[in-house]
Amino acid sequence: MKTNDSPVSMTFMLLGITFCVCLILANLLATKQLQYGMVNLTAGVLVFPISYIVNDCITEVWGFRRAKFIIWTGFFMNFAFVLLAWLADLIPGAPYWTNEAGFHAIFGLAPRVALASFAAFVVGSLLNAYVMSRMKVHDKGRRFSLRAIASTVVGEVADSLIFFPVALGGIVPNDALLPMMASQVCVKTLYEIIVLPVTIRAVAWLKRNEDMDVYDI
């Protein structure tokens, strides 16, 4: 058992970069709405669950403190992106430029939606990492699959309970809001279950390659 006080590795840095890129991509892709039968989603569902999988890998291998560092780094990178995109949207375009409406639809994130997104991300990601960390100590490192799924469910439920009421309350009817929240949680959790065999192998490789397996005792 090792502590998480050693210098960060190239692999840790790459996972952190992947985490931040996924968050920014999720904001961009979320501007497209999807519907399959009774299921309403955003295109962000394609990439956002990846951030939870990376979160699980970092927490499992490097521990909760390093996971918190990545989460807050992702928060500030996402904030910088949204702020700069908002400023770019405010600047008048050239007279010959005809894509103002399209640019605004993608980058003109409303303050209310941005606030909901930031709060939901921080709470959901921290809960995901915390549950993962506590369960690892409780189970003495066993049952990785269970804690990966359980932590995702807790994180996604918290994320949805914050984001949808804050961002869409009063806009989307209440009878449609709850099914939308449930759809997001179910689809993202199913995503994690499908890729779980890959996640298990990735975590095993990381532990061997990094010679690291932190328990947050």
Backbone as a chain_set.jsonl record, in Angstrom:
{"seq": "MKTNDSPVSMTFMLLGITFCVCLILANLLATKQLQYGMVNLTAGVLVFPISYIVNDCITEVWGFRRAKFIIWTGFFMNFAFVLLAWLADLIPGAPYWTNEAGFHAIFGLAPRVALASFAAFVVGSLLNAYVMSRMKVHDKGRRFSLRAIASTVVGEVADSLIFFPVALGGIVPNDALLPMMASQVCVKTLYEIIVLPVTIRAVAWLKRNEDMDVYDI", "coords": {"N": [[0.846, -1.191, 0.0], [0.598, 2.174, -0.888], [1.285, 5.662, -0.277], [-0.215, 8.771, -1.471], [1.669, 10.736, -1.991], [3.748, 10.887, -3.734], [5.461, 12.193, -6.69], [3.461, 13.278, -9.503], [2.618, 11.225, -12.324], [3.204, 10.775, -15.899], [1.038, 9.375, -16.938], [-0.987, 9.948, -15.086], [-1.237, 12.689, -15.57], [-2.152, 12.64, -18.237], [-4.639, 11.394, -17.905], [-5.877, 13.349, -16.334], [-5.963, 15.476, -18.179], [-7.641, 14.333, -20.1], [-9.984, 14.141, -18.578], [-10.635, 16.894, -18.177], [-11.007, 17.735, -20.851], [-13.213, 16.175, -21.559], [-15.218, 17.326, -19.951], [-15.472, 19.907, -21.048], [-16.197, 19.251, -23.676], [-18.633, 18.004, -23.117], [-20.234, 20.184, -22.374], [-20.395, 21.537, -24.831], [-21.56, 19.594, -26.545], [-23.958, 19.237, -25.272], [-25.686, 21.117, -26.223], [-27.168, 20.048, -28.225], [-30.198, 18.408, -28.509], [-31.608, 15.201, -27.901], [-33.922, 12.598, -28.732], [-35.382, 9.527, -28.076], [-37.955, 7.651, -28.514], [-39.605, 7.609, -25.494], [-37.475, 8.581, -24.159], [-35.522, 11.293, -23.284], [-32.628, 13.036, -24.038], [-29.376, 14.666, -23.963], [-26.798, 15.37, -26.361], [-24.493, 15.379, -24.951], [-24.356, 13.13, -23.435], [-22.825, 11.324, -24.745], [-20.189, 11.724, -24.064], [-19.897, 12.638, -21.407], [-20.168, 10.545, -19.406], [-17.642, 9.406, -19.59], [-15.982, 11.019, -18.115], [-16.681, 10.317, -15.523], [-15.798, 7.688, -15.468], [-13.034, 8.06, -15.752], [-12.666, 9.484, -13.407], [-13.254, 7.46, -11.545], [-11.097, 5.722, -12.055], [-8.87, 7.299, -11.313], [-9.43, 7.815, -8.596], [-9.468, 5.202, -7.563], [-6.827, 4.327, -8.008], [-5.009, 6.454, -7.318], [-6.179, 7.738, -5.169], [-8.438, 9.696, -3.029], [-7.652, 12.36, -2.544], [-6.033, 13.119, -4.733], [-7.959, 12.785, -6.678], [-9.77, 14.813, -5.995], [-8.179, 17.017, -6.6], [-8.023, 16.833, -9.408], [-10.734, 17.104, -10.037], [-11.322, 19.745, -9.171], [-9.527, 21.091, -10.788], [-10.628, 20.504, -13.293], [-13.041, 21.851, -12.95], [-12.235, 24.598, -12.881], [-11.009, 24.833, -15.402], [-13.201, 24.351, -17.043], [-14.803, 26.48, -16.265], [-13.24, 28.633, -17.171], [-13.365, 28.156, -19.916], [-16.164, 28.472, -20.431], [-16.494, 31.142, -19.636], [-14.786, 32.562, -21.438], [-15.974, 31.808, -23.859], [-18.475, 32.977, -23.528], [-17.744, 35.698, -23.468], [-16.689, 35.94, -26.061], [-19.016, 35.524, -27.471], [-20.391, 37.842, -26.88], [-18.99, 39.83, -28.217], [-19.356, 41.809, -31.066], [-19.787, 40.418, -34.316], [-17.998, 40.337, -37.508], [-19.136, 42.377, -40.279], [-19.57, 40.847, -42.599], [-19.896, 38.324, -41.668], [-21.974, 35.577, -41.176], [-22.836, 33.759, -39.29], [-23.815, 34.246, -36.74], [-26.122, 33.518, -35.231], [-25.896, 30.705, -35.054], [-23.424, 30.465, -33.714], [-24.073, 31.677, -31.294], [-26.0, 29.892, -30.357], [-24.468, 27.685, -29.679], [-22.312, 28.594, -28.049], [-23.313, 30.586, -26.423], [-23.959, 30.207, -23.59], [-26.421, 30.296, -21.157], [-26.393, 32.183, -18.076], [-27.792, 30.945, -15.984], [-27.904, 28.236, -16.755], [-25.184, 27.694, -16.866], [-24.439, 28.042, -14.164], [-25.949, 25.978, -12.998], [-24.754, 23.79, -14.252], [-22.07, 23.918, -13.312], [-22.379, 23.661, -10.49], [-23.682, 21.169, -10.308], [-21.785, 19.474, -11.46], [-19.524, 19.681, -9.689], [-20.563, 18.771, -7.19], [-21.614, 16.225, -7.921], [-19.314, 14.903, -8.986], [-17.502, 14.968, -6.811], [-18.937, 13.483, -4.903], [-19.062, 11.04, -6.253], [-16.325, 10.32, -6.273], [-15.852, 10.253, -3.513], [-17.59, 8.231, -2.519], [-16.548, 6.063, -3.907], [-13.966, 5.958, -2.776], [-14.495, 5.534, 0.0], [-15.871, 3.071, -0.058], [-13.89, 1.434, -1.048], [-12.034, 1.278, 1.057], [-13.703, 0.144, 3.003], [-14.321, -2.339, 1.818], [-11.856, -3.431, 1.655], [-10.398, -3.239, -0.719], [-11.608, -5.054, -2.41], [-14.234, -6.057, -4.755], [-14.415, -4.155, -6.933], [-16.04, -3.637, -9.161], [-18.623, -3.314, -8.083], [-18.336, -0.979, -6.481], [-17.622, 0.866, -8.435], [-19.942, 1.061, -10.003], [-21.871, 1.734, -8.045], [-20.857, 4.189, -7.058], [-21.064, 5.739, -9.337], [-23.852, 5.821, -9.725], [-24.669, 7.243, -7.404], [-23.283, 9.673, -7.824], [-24.337, 10.513, -10.332], [-27.086, 10.723, -9.773], [-27.073, 12.805, -7.876], [-25.975, 14.82, -9.493], [-28.017, 15.101, -11.466], [-30.214, 15.812, -9.851], [-29.493, 18.347, -9.089], [-28.798, 19.769, -11.48], [-30.997, 19.688, -13.415], [-33.433, 20.78, -12.129], [-32.44, 23.388, -11.481], [-31.466, 24.412, -13.931], [-33.536, 23.964, -15.781], [-35.958, 24.183, -14.509], [-39.266, 25.414, -14.433], [-39.127, 25.909, -17.102], [-39.114, 23.49, -18.544], [-41.893, 21.34, -18.332], [-43.013, 20.067, -15.147], [-43.896, 17.402, -15.111], [-42.462, 16.314, -17.136], [-39.888, 16.722, -16.423], [-38.911, 15.024, -14.359], [-38.926, 12.386, -15.633], [-36.961, 12.962, -17.551], [-34.7, 13.406, -15.967], [-34.458, 10.867, -14.787], [-33.961, 9.354, -17.072], [-31.442, 10.301, -17.874], [-29.813, 9.459, -15.703], [-30.134, 6.658, -15.82], [-29.227, 5.98, -18.429], [-26.568, 6.905, -18.401], [-25.512, 5.355, -16.331], [-25.882, 2.802, -17.376], [-24.149, 3.006, -19.513], [-21.698, 3.06, -18.124], [-21.744, 0.461, -17.048], [-21.605, -1.095, -19.368], [-19.047, -0.499, -20.362], [-17.542, -1.411, -18.303], [-15.87, -3.796, -18.204], [-13.647, -2.871, -19.668], [-12.843, -0.741, -18.051], [-12.102, -2.101, -15.698], [-9.851, -3.548, -16.585], [-8.249, -1.408, -17.303], [-7.806, -0.143, -14.815], [-6.439, -2.191, -13.459], [-4.122, -2.323, -15.035], [-3.104, 0.264, -14.633], [-2.504, 0.205, -11.884], [-0.451, -1.681, -11.825], [1.414, -0.532, -13.588], [1.9, 1.991, -12.465], [2.624, 1.305, -9.965], [1.013, 1.778, -7.72], [-1.543, 2.034, -5.321], [-3.777, 3.373, -3.636], [-5.185, 3.642, -0.385], [-7.609, 5.415, 1.257], [-7.318, 5.791, 4.178]], "CA": [[0.0, 0.0, 0.0], [1.412, 3.372, -0.981], [0.611, 6.936, -0.09], [-0.336, 9.522, -2.715], [2.528, 11.903, -1.869], [4.798, 10.852, -4.741], [5.186, 13.086, -7.825], [2.494, 12.752, -10.464], [3.218, 10.594, -13.499], [2.67, 11.164, -17.198], [-0.285, 8.755, -17.074], [-1.908, 10.748, -14.285], [-1.444, 13.939, -16.293], [-2.986, 12.367, -19.408], [-6.006, 11.167, -17.427], [-6.4, 14.648, -15.932], [-6.29, 16.22, -19.402], [-8.837, 13.689, -20.668], [-11.104, 14.54, -17.724], [-10.978, 18.286, -18.47], [-11.529, 17.808, -22.221], [-14.562, 15.593, -21.542], [-16.144, 18.292, -19.366], [-15.711, 20.974, -22.023], [-16.959, 18.647, -24.759], [-20.003, 17.764, -22.64], [-20.952, 21.458, -22.473], [-20.66, 21.832, -26.238], [-22.478, 18.602, -27.109], [-25.252, 19.329, -24.593], [-26.57, 22.049, -26.935], [-28.021, 19.265, -29.115], [-31.154, 17.578, -27.786], [-31.912, 13.923, -28.533], [-35.11, 11.916, -28.212], [-35.594, 8.178, -28.564], [-39.185, 7.234, -27.862], [-39.905, 8.397, -24.301], [-36.215, 8.964, -23.529], [-34.978, 12.581, -23.711], [-31.229, 13.16, -23.65], [-28.565, 15.603, -24.732], [-25.658, 14.689, -26.985], [-23.426, 15.305, -23.962], [-24.323, 11.785, -22.849], [-21.8, 10.563, -25.453], [-18.845, 11.923, -23.517], [-19.864, 12.947, -19.983], [-19.861, 9.388, -18.558], [-16.209, 9.112, -19.612], [-15.361, 11.751, -17.004], [-16.912, 9.536, -14.307], [-14.927, 6.522, -15.541], [-11.694, 8.563, -15.427], [-12.728, 9.795, -11.972], [-13.145, 6.179, -10.838], [-9.73, 5.207, -12.2], [-7.964, 8.124, -10.523], [-9.71, 7.581, -7.175], [-9.077, 3.833, -7.223], [-5.373, 4.142, -8.064], [-4.247, 7.518, -6.652], [-6.836, 8.17, -3.945], [-9.442, 10.76, -3.041], [-7.047, 13.694, -2.591], [-5.675, 13.392, -6.118], [-9.209, 12.925, -7.428], [-10.266, 16.165, -5.726], [-7.349, 17.954, -7.362], [-8.453, 16.777, -10.81], [-12.096, 17.636, -10.117], [-11.269, 21.211, -9.091], [-8.867, 21.559, -12.014], [-11.648, 20.452, -14.334], [-14.005, 22.93, -12.707], [-11.691, 25.887, -13.284], [-10.834, 24.816, -16.854], [-14.537, 24.483, -17.613], [-15.231, 27.862, -16.002], [-12.501, 29.499, -18.09], [-13.932, 27.953, -21.256], [-17.487, 29.092, -20.508], [-16.327, 32.593, -19.541], [-14.234, 33.073, -22.696], [-16.986, 31.618, -24.89], [-19.5, 34.002, -23.29], [-17.183, 36.98, -23.908], [-16.625, 35.899, -27.522], [-20.383, 35.65, -27.969], [-20.811, 39.237, -26.706], [-18.292, 40.699, -29.171], [-20.039, 41.821, -32.378], [-19.058, 39.788, -35.405], [-17.728, 41.14, -38.7], [-20.363, 42.596, -41.084], [-19.746, 39.803, -43.61], [-20.041, 37.02, -40.999], [-23.417, 35.262, -41.134], [-23.084, 32.613, -38.402], [-24.039, 34.751, -35.382], [-27.137, 32.73, -34.522], [-25.348, 29.387, -34.763], [-22.388, 30.623, -32.691], [-24.742, 31.955, -30.026], [-26.695, 28.68, -29.908], [-23.495, 26.749, -29.119], [-21.424, 29.179, -27.045], [-23.983, 31.572, -25.577], [-24.552, 29.482, -22.464], [-27.094, 31.201, -20.217], [-25.815, 32.115, -16.721], [-28.522, 29.974, -15.165], [-27.469, 26.903, -17.152], [-23.782, 27.568, -16.465], [-24.424, 27.844, -12.713], [-26.452, 24.629, -12.736], [-23.75, 22.843, -14.727], [-20.916, 23.94, -12.42], [-22.754, 23.115, -9.181], [-23.975, 19.744, -10.46], [-20.526, 18.78, -11.727], [-18.685, 19.61, -8.486], [-21.2, 17.9, -6.2], [-21.687, 14.862, -8.443], [-17.98, 14.32, -9.115], [-16.935, 14.752, -5.482], [-19.648, 12.357, -4.293], [-18.616, 9.846, -6.95], [-14.989, 9.97, -5.774], [-15.922, 9.949, -2.075], [-18.197, 6.905, -2.355], [-15.553, 5.112, -4.407], [-12.884, 5.882, -1.793], [-14.974, 4.924, 1.259], [-16.188, 1.668, -0.3], [-12.637, 0.694, -1.219], [-11.518, 1.014, 2.403], [-14.63, -0.776, 3.672], [-14.246, -3.665, 1.201], [-10.446, -3.837, 1.627], [-9.931, -3.326, -2.102], [-12.356, -6.018, -3.211], [-15.507, -5.669, -5.378], [-14.261, -2.905, -7.675], [-17.197, -3.431, -10.04], [-19.74, -2.803, -7.29], [-18.144, 0.411, -6.085], [-17.619, 1.69, -9.641], [-21.336, 1.299, -10.392], [-22.552, 2.437, -6.949], [-20.398, 5.576, -7.004], [-21.635, 6.424, -10.497], [-25.272, 6.068, -9.461], [-24.75, 8.329, -6.417], [-22.843, 10.909, -8.465], [-25.262, 10.921, -11.387], [-28.342, 11.159, -9.147], [-26.816, 14.144, -7.322], [-25.811, 15.715, -10.643], [-29.326, 15.354, -12.084], [-31.084, 16.513, -8.895], [-29.098, 19.756, -9.051], [-28.776, 20.434, -12.783], [-32.263, 19.849, -14.125], [-34.311, 21.794, -11.52], [-31.859, 24.728, -11.545], [-31.317, 24.857, -15.315], [-34.742, 23.823, -16.6], [-37.175, 24.372, -13.726], [-40.09, 26.499, -14.939], [-39.048, 25.9, -18.571], [-39.636, 22.164, -18.886], [-42.969, 20.967, -17.397], [-42.581, 19.174, -14.062], [-44.165, 15.994, -15.42], [-41.444, 15.856, -18.085], [-38.564, 16.919, -15.838], [-38.487, 13.815, -13.64], [-38.512, 11.343, -16.58], [-35.706, 13.362, -18.175], [-33.651, 13.152, -14.981], [-34.31, 9.413, -14.662], [-33.344, 8.86, -18.306], [-30.018, 10.623, -17.834], [-29.144, 8.592, -14.735], [-30.154, 5.267, -16.295], [-28.386, 5.82, -19.618], [-25.159, 7.07, -18.028], [-25.118, 4.19, -15.533], [-25.781, 1.692, -18.325], [-22.885, 3.277, -20.221], [-20.601, 2.615, -17.25], [-21.796, -0.998, -16.937], [-21.167, -1.67, -20.644], [-17.588, -0.358, -20.517], [-16.9, -1.839, -17.065], [-14.721, -4.687, -18.43], [-12.501, -2.051, -20.083], [-12.424, 0.017, -16.872], [-11.415, -3.039, -14.796], [-8.516, -3.815, -17.139], [-7.476, -0.159, -17.239], [-7.397, 0.055, -13.423], [-5.415, -3.193, -13.155], [-2.893, -1.908, -15.721], [-2.598, 1.462, -13.966], [-1.907, -0.178, -10.596], [0.833, -2.337, -12.097], [2.332, 0.383, -14.258], [2.23, 3.1, -11.574], [2.988, 0.765, -8.659], [0.251, 2.649, -6.814], [-2.874, 1.542, -4.958], [-3.973, 4.162, -2.423], [-6.37, 3.475, 0.474], [-7.782, 6.683, 1.997], [-7.627, 5.463, 5.569]], "C": [[0.88, 1.24, 0.0], [0.588, 4.6, -0.663], [0.533, 7.646, -1.428], [0.494, 10.794, -2.668], [3.625, 11.945, -2.92], [4.454, 11.79, -5.893], [4.218, 12.441, -8.81], [3.222, 12.212, -11.684], [2.609, 11.151, -14.768], [1.265, 10.601, -17.403], [-1.327, 9.535, -16.304], [-2.235, 12.062, -14.992], [-2.361, 13.735, -17.493], [-4.439, 12.114, -19.009], [-6.647, 12.478, -16.991], [-6.792, 15.493, -17.123], [-7.551, 15.657, -20.046], [-10.089, 14.108, -19.9], [-11.564, 15.954, -18.076], [-11.587, 18.432, -19.867], [-12.955, 17.261, -22.282], [-15.584, 16.582, -20.986], [-16.489, 19.395, -20.355], [-16.526, 20.45, -23.198], [-18.416, 18.425, -24.367], [-20.831, 19.039, -22.717], [-21.322, 21.778, -23.909], [-21.725, 20.884, -26.812], [-23.874, 18.7, -26.494], [-26.199, 20.307, -25.282], [-27.463, 21.32, -27.939], [-28.895, 18.332, -28.295], [-31.476, 16.326, -28.595], [-33.179, 13.335, -27.924], [-35.245, 10.566, -28.894], [-36.808, 7.616, -27.838], [-39.512, 8.164, -26.712], [-38.648, 8.931, -23.618], [-35.701, 10.271, -24.133], [-33.57, 12.737, -23.155], [-30.596, 14.341, -24.366], [-27.396, 14.827, -25.325], [-24.46, 14.621, -26.041], [-23.307, 13.936, -23.329], [-23.267, 10.917, -23.534], [-20.451, 10.61, -24.746], [-18.811, 12.107, -22.005], [-19.59, 11.726, -19.105], [-18.378, 9.027, -18.536], [-15.507, 9.811, -18.458], [-15.547, 11.0, -15.69], [-16.024, 8.283, -14.291], [-13.488, 6.921, -15.205], [-11.604, 8.885, -13.937], [-12.559, 8.521, -11.143], [-11.719, 5.645, -10.883], [-8.761, 5.98, -11.314], [-8.169, 7.863, -9.026], [-9.228, 6.213, -6.735], [-7.564, 3.679, -7.127], [-4.627, 5.158, -7.201], [-4.918, 8.082, -5.398], [-7.692, 9.416, -4.087], [-8.808, 12.143, -3.17], [-6.641, 14.071, -4.01], [-6.926, 13.549, -6.985], [-9.811, 14.315, -7.225], [-9.486, 17.199, -6.515], [-7.786, 17.998, -8.827], [-9.839, 17.376, -10.982], [-12.083, 19.158, -10.093], [-10.531, 21.803, -10.283], [-9.856, 21.575, -13.171], [-12.67, 21.56, -14.193], [-13.473, 24.262, -13.225], [-11.416, 25.952, -14.789], [-12.17, 25.004, -17.562], [-15.061, 25.908, -17.44], [-14.545, 28.831, -16.96], [-13.054, 29.385, -19.506], [-15.273, 28.671, -21.409], [-17.377, 30.612, -20.483], [-15.814, 33.183, -20.857], [-15.223, 32.919, -23.849], [-18.093, 32.666, -24.771], [-19.018, 35.376, -23.757], [-17.111, 37.04, -25.435], [-18.007, 36.065, -28.136], [-20.877, 37.096, -27.873], [-20.181, 40.173, -27.738], [-18.995, 40.658, -30.519], [-19.163, 41.209, -33.47], [-18.832, 40.739, -36.567], [-19.0, 41.274, -39.537], [-20.626, 41.474, -42.089], [-19.973, 38.421, -43.002], [-21.511, 36.727, -40.758], [-23.764, 34.134, -40.163], [-23.345, 33.021, -36.957], [-25.0, 33.877, -34.588], [-26.609, 31.353, -34.135], [-24.288, 29.435, -33.668], [-23.029, 30.841, -31.324], [-25.423, 30.705, -29.473], [-25.734, 27.711, -29.227], [-22.739, 27.339, -27.938], [-22.094, 30.178, -26.108], [-24.707, 30.932, -24.409], [-25.14, 30.466, -21.457], [-26.482, 31.063, -18.83], [-26.485, 31.075, -15.838], [-28.069, 28.546, -15.475], [-26.021, 26.661, -16.726], [-23.671, 27.302, -14.965], [-24.871, 26.427, -12.361], [-25.411, 23.581, -13.107], [-22.563, 22.763, -13.774], [-21.238, 23.289, -11.078], [-22.982, 21.611, -9.261], [-22.699, 18.942, -10.667], [-19.701, 18.599, -10.452], [-19.272, 18.63, -7.475], [-21.197, 16.453, -6.677], [-20.325, 14.185, -8.503], [-17.348, 14.029, -7.754], [-17.613, 13.585, -4.774], [-19.225, 11.037, -4.932], [-17.267, 9.378, -6.399], [-15.039, 9.558, -4.306], [-16.495, 8.554, -1.83], [-17.219, 5.818, -2.797], [-14.458, 4.88, -3.365], [-13.317, 5.166, -0.524], [-15.256, 3.433, 1.075], [-14.917, 0.829, -0.463], [-12.036, 0.331, 0.137], [-12.384, -0.022, 3.106], [-14.488, -2.202, 3.152], [-12.819, -4.198, 1.1], [-9.958, -4.109, 0.203], [-10.678, -4.299, -2.979], [-13.577, -5.345, -3.847], [-15.414, -4.304, -6.079], [-15.493, -2.613, -8.529], [-18.368, -2.816, -9.285], [-19.54, -1.336, -6.943], [-18.085, 1.353, -7.29], [-19.048, 2.045, -10.042], [-22.059, 2.112, -9.316], [-22.15, 3.909, -6.894], [-20.951, 6.38, -8.175], [-23.101, 6.764, -10.274], [-25.434, 7.238, -8.492], [-24.384, 9.659, -7.074], [-23.819, 11.406, -9.502], [-26.602, 11.389, -10.819], [-28.175, 12.566, -8.574], [-26.693, 15.172, -8.434], [-27.163, 16.098, -11.234], [-30.258, 16.134, -11.16], [-30.745, 18.001, -8.799], [-29.302, 20.414, -10.412], [-30.166, 20.708, -13.35], [-33.22, 20.838, -13.458], [-33.763, 23.217, -11.646], [-31.853, 25.253, -12.973], [-32.648, 24.908, -16.066], [-36.041, 23.978, -15.832], [-37.96, 25.589, -14.2], [-40.069, 26.609, -16.452], [-39.618, 24.591, -19.106], [-40.725, 21.814, -17.878], [-42.494, 19.948, -16.372], [-42.805, 17.706, -14.383], [-43.186, 15.433, -16.455], [-40.05, 15.915, -17.484], [-38.053, 15.657, -15.146], [-38.117, 12.673, -14.58], [-37.187, 11.671, -17.27], [-34.525, 13.09, -17.251], [-33.38, 11.652, -14.863], [-33.627, 8.826, -15.886], [-31.847, 9.098, -18.304], [-29.264, 9.678, -16.907], [-29.039, 7.162, -15.266], [-29.2, 5.053, -17.472], [-26.91, 5.919, -19.252], [-24.654, 5.897, -17.188], [-24.957, 2.96, -16.422], [-24.49, 1.794, -19.131], [-21.709, 2.74, -19.408], [-20.572, 1.101, -17.147], [-21.25, -1.655, -18.207], [-19.643, -1.628, -20.778], [-16.831, -0.835, -19.276], [-15.746, -2.815, -17.29], [-13.466, -3.921, -18.855], [-11.948, -1.283, -18.886], [-11.635, -0.869, -15.91], [-9.991, -3.309, -15.283], [-7.631, -2.578, -17.07], [-6.95, 0.088, -15.827], [-6.296, -0.931, -13.043], [-4.081, -2.81, -13.792], [-2.267, -0.702, -15.034], [-1.907, 1.113, -12.648], [-0.548, -0.832, -10.799], [1.854, -1.332, -12.631], [2.811, 1.505, -13.33], [2.758, 2.628, -10.223], [2.314, 1.583, -7.551], [-1.131, 2.03, -6.567], [-3.239, 2.16, -3.603], [-5.28, 3.78, -1.728], [-6.482, 4.731, 1.331], [-8.207, 6.427, 3.436], [-7.457, 6.693, 6.458]], "O": [[1.808, 1.344, 0.802], [-0.639, 4.59, -0.763], [1.13, 7.201, -2.408], [0.098, 11.817, -3.226], [4.362, 12.928, -3.001], [3.291, 12.152, -6.067], [4.163, 11.217, -8.935], [4.304, 12.681, -12.035], [1.631, 11.898, -14.731], [0.402, 11.269, -17.972], [-2.429, 9.763, -16.803], [-3.389, 12.492, -15.005], [-3.246, 14.552, -17.745], [-5.361, 12.563, -19.69], [-7.83, 12.701, -17.246], [-7.829, 16.156, -17.101], [-8.423, 16.408, -20.484], [-11.126, 14.393, -20.498], [-12.759, 16.187, -18.253], [-12.563, 19.16, -20.05], [-13.806, 17.818, -22.975], [-16.7, 16.666, -21.497], [-17.651, 19.776, -20.489], [-17.442, 21.125, -23.669], [-19.323, 18.628, -25.174], [-22.004, 18.99, -23.086], [-22.431, 22.237, -24.181], [-22.665, 21.32, -27.477], [-24.859, 18.297, -27.114], [-27.389, 20.333, -24.969], [-28.415, 21.907, -28.454], [-28.393, 17.556, -27.481], [-31.601, 16.38, -29.818], [-33.472, 13.549, -26.748], [-35.226, 10.467, -30.121], [-36.71, 7.164, -26.697], [-39.68, 9.367, -26.91], [-38.736, 9.646, -22.62], [-35.472, 10.356, -25.339], [-33.346, 12.588, -21.954], [-31.197, 14.939, -25.259], [-27.049, 13.749, -24.841], [-23.511, 13.883, -26.304], [-22.273, 13.608, -22.748], [-22.852, 9.896, -22.985], [-19.667, 9.663, -24.816], [-17.811, 11.773, -21.371], [-18.843, 11.847, -18.134], [-17.903, 8.415, -17.58], [-14.557, 9.277, -17.885], [-14.667, 11.039, -14.829], [-15.553, 7.866, -13.233], [-12.802, 6.216, -14.466], [-10.598, 8.598, -13.288], [-11.816, 8.504, -10.162], [-11.194, 5.173, -9.875], [-7.923, 5.382, -10.639], [-7.202, 7.708, -8.28], [-8.645, 6.072, -5.66], [-7.072, 2.969, -6.249], [-3.726, 4.794, -6.445], [-4.289, 8.827, -4.645], [-7.677, 10.095, -5.114], [-9.368, 13.014, -3.837], [-6.871, 15.198, -4.448], [-6.943, 14.354, -7.916], [-10.305, 14.924, -8.174], [-10.063, 18.151, -7.04], [-7.905, 19.074, -9.412], [-10.096, 18.077, -11.96], [-12.757, 19.797, -10.902], [-10.868, 22.894, -10.742], [-9.916, 22.538, -13.936], [-13.114, 22.141, -15.183], [-14.182, 24.98, -13.931], [-11.573, 27.012, -15.395], [-12.262, 25.724, -18.556], [-15.68, 26.471, -18.343], [-15.181, 29.738, -17.498], [-13.197, 30.384, -20.21], [-15.496, 29.385, -22.387], [-18.082, 31.298, -21.223], [-16.343, 34.186, -21.336], [-15.307, 33.788, -24.717], [-18.587, 33.178, -25.775], [-19.777, 36.131, -24.364], [-17.433, 38.066, -26.034], [-18.153, 36.675, -29.196], [-21.69, 37.528, -28.69], [-20.771, 41.194, -28.092], [-19.21, 39.576, -31.064], [-17.959, 41.455, -33.532], [-19.408, 41.826, -36.607], [-19.852, 40.385, -39.511], [-21.781, 41.182, -42.399], [-20.214, 37.455, -43.726], [-22.22, 37.557, -40.188], [-24.874, 33.605, -40.21], [-23.121, 32.228, -36.043], [-24.743, 33.536, -33.433], [-26.842, 30.886, -33.02], [-24.247, 28.565, -32.799], [-22.593, 30.27, -30.324], [-25.426, 30.482, -28.263], [-26.124, 26.994, -28.305], [-22.542, 26.66, -26.929], [-21.502, 30.574, -25.104], [-25.918, 31.092, -24.253], [-24.447, 31.357, -20.966], [-26.091, 29.966, -18.433], [-25.828, 30.405, -15.041], [-27.874, 27.742, -14.564], [-25.671, 25.568, -16.281], [-22.902, 26.439, -14.541], [-24.253, 25.76, -11.531], [-25.206, 22.61, -12.379], [-22.096, 21.669, -13.457], [-20.469, 22.466, -10.582], [-22.532, 20.862, -8.394], [-22.548, 17.853, -10.112], [-19.232, 17.498, -10.164], [-18.565, 17.762, -6.963], [-20.821, 15.552, -5.927], [-20.191, 13.024, -8.116], [-16.735, 12.98, -7.56], [-16.946, 12.784, -4.119], [-19.049, 10.034, -4.239], [-17.084, 8.199, -6.097], [-14.349, 8.624, -3.898], [-15.956, 7.786, -1.033], [-17.083, 4.785, -2.142], [-14.072, 3.74, -3.106], [-12.604, 4.297, -0.022], [-14.924, 2.624, 1.941], [-14.875, -0.336, -0.068], [-11.582, -0.795, 0.337], [-11.871, -0.952, 3.729], [-14.527, -3.159, 3.925], [-12.586, -5.269, 0.54], [-9.22, -5.061, -0.053], [-10.415, -4.37, -4.18], [-13.91, -4.207, -3.517], [-16.234, -3.416, -5.841], [-15.937, -1.468, -8.61], [-19.028, -1.905, -9.786], [-20.46, -0.532, -7.088], [-18.46, 2.52, -7.175], [-19.333, 3.193, -10.38], [-22.774, 3.063, -9.63], [-23.0, 4.78, -6.707], [-21.269, 7.56, -8.029], [-23.544, 7.866, -10.597], [-26.248, 8.13, -8.732], [-25.088, 10.655, -6.904], [-24.106, 12.602, -9.556], [-27.19, 12.344, -11.325], [-29.039, 13.422, -8.766], [-27.242, 16.269, -8.334], [-27.428, 17.276, -11.476], [-31.0, 17.007, -11.61], [-31.604, 18.818, -8.468], [-29.903, 21.485, -10.503], [-30.473, 21.84, -13.724], [-33.783, 21.678, -14.159], [-34.526, 24.152, -11.891], [-32.195, 26.412, -13.208], [-32.862, 25.795, -16.893], [-37.119, 23.915, -16.423], [-37.395, 26.672, -14.354], [-40.891, 27.317, -17.034], [-40.476, 24.577, -19.989], [-40.511, 21.972, -16.676], [-41.681, 19.076, -16.677], [-42.011, 16.854, -13.984], [-43.093, 14.218, -16.628], [-39.133, 15.249, -17.964], [-36.899, 15.268, -15.325], [-37.089, 12.032, -14.366], [-36.386, 10.777, -17.542], [-33.481, 12.605, -17.689], [-32.228, 11.218, -14.842], [-32.811, 7.912, -15.768], [-31.069, 8.221, -18.68], [-28.209, 9.156, -17.267], [-27.985, 6.534, -15.172], [-28.458, 4.072, -17.509], [-26.093, 5.127, -19.722], [-23.499, 5.49, -17.318], [-24.024, 2.175, -16.251], [-23.826, 0.791, -19.395], [-20.836, 2.053, -19.938], [-19.495, 0.505, -17.157], [-20.524, -2.647, -18.137], [-19.024, -2.585, -21.243], [-15.612, -0.683, -19.202], [-14.718, -2.684, -16.625], [-12.356, -4.271, -18.455], [-10.733, -1.181, -18.718], [-10.617, -0.442, -15.367], [-9.045, -3.3, -14.496], [-6.43, -2.67, -16.817], [-5.796, 0.477, -15.65], [-5.328, -0.557, -12.382], [-3.029, -2.952, -13.168], [-1.049, -0.641, -14.867], [-0.85, 1.66, -12.333], [0.392, -0.577, -10.046], [3.0, -1.29, -12.185], [3.968, 1.921, -13.392], [3.271, 3.421, -9.434], [2.952, 2.014, -6.591], [-1.793, 1.567, -7.496], [-3.034, 1.545, -2.557], [-6.322, 3.616, -2.362], [-5.545, 5.073, 2.053], [-9.305, 6.796, 3.854], [-7.672, 6.615, 7.667]]}, "num_chains": 1, "name": "protein.A"}
